Every structure is written in structure tokens, then in C-alpha cells.
Amino acid sequence: MFTDLITGIIVGGGIAIFFVLRDNYKHSYFSKNLENEGKQKIVIRLSEEVSFLNKADIMLTLDHIPENQQVLIDGTNSVFIHPDILEIIEDFKATAKHKNIELELIGLENFNNSDKFWVG
């Protein structure tokens, strides 16, 4: 009976961890195209927690933004942003200059210090 209980706890914990990681991966950011004075504006709102698991998805999204666009990255709702994500955004700043992308960052000021990952 004891081994059945331990097996059930391990299986239940594994399933719970799977669903938490899956939901975190799916809801790392929300992207939306807006019309602003005849120009397209791409708004990327980061979720409350953006982990390293979201790195590839965010990098792919930023890499596929076409030239001559307006982009807003909004981190005002974020409590945790992994340093790898901040590094991707910093790299995108340089890329944006070369692709003539107007980049606006909101709510990411608190995350520039690499020693402080949590804001609260």
C-alpha cells in the first residue's frame, strides 16, 4: 500500500509539473498588430512570468518582424523576466536600428540590473 501511495504522488506531481510548464510556455507574451496613423504597430505584451523556456519563441517572433515597423514591448505586468529574455531584447535593439524599426520599451527598467530578477 505504501508503494502505491508513493507512486501516485510521483505520477500526480509529474503531471502537475507538466501542466504548469506547458501553461507557462504558451502564455509568455501576447502579440497584436495595431493601426497607428496609417502605420502598423506591433505590440508585444510580456506576461507576469517570462522564463528561459520562452526564449526561442520570443526570439523567433522578434526575428520575423519586418523592416520599417513600429514595435512596442510592454513589460509593465511582468514580475519575473529571465535574464536571457532581457538579453534577447537588448540584441533586438541593435537589430531594430539596422532594420529601421522604431522600438519602444515600457516597464523593463526594473529588470536591467542582472542581480535583481524579481520585482515586488
Secondary structure, DSSP 8 states (H G I E B T S, - for coil): -HHHHHHHHHHHHHHHHHHHHHHHHHTSEEEEEEEETTEEEEEEEE-SEE-GGGHHHHHHHHHT--SS-EEEEE-TT-SEE-HHHHHHHHHHHHHHHHTT-EEEEES-GGG--TT--B--
